[in-house]
């Protein structure tokens, strides 16, 4: 699968790298295709990633599991792409800021059912920020 980006201007789609787009779609000539449009977001931030791994460590301490194993378990639970012939577990590195935030929130809700309470991102960052001034 390949991704192209663009911008909606006055109700029209303006595709970036239009020549590459036209070259790519030639191979689909005469075939039915499916496409989707979603709002482009920036890749997850370093802060989001730091919060995520802090959460993995809290869950690991509570459950006795390795953080990396938990990482793989949550990806398999919440990041499976069923759009192809076979389901594929997506990498967190390809998630945008919004999607990564949603992913973390799913984990927070899931582990809460097991009595594991994770700090909100706001509380985590406030605590991390205050460490620099103590």
HELIX and SHEET records of a PDB file:
HELIX    1   1 UNK A   18  UNK A   26  1                                   9    
HELIX    2   2 UNK A   46  UNK A   63  1                                  18    
HELIX    3   3 UNK A   67  UNK A   78  1                                  12    
HELIX    4   4 UNK A   92  UNK A   94  5                                   3    
HELIX    5   5 UNK A   97  UNK A  112  1                                  16    
HELIX    6   6 UNK A  121  UNK A  131  1                                  11    
SHEET    1   A 2 UNK A   6  UNK A   9  0                                        
SHEET    2   A 2 UNK A  12  UNK A  15 -1                                        
SHEET    1   B 2 UNK A  80  UNK A  81  0                                        
SHEET    2   B 2 UNK A  88  UNK A  89 -1                                        
END                                                                             
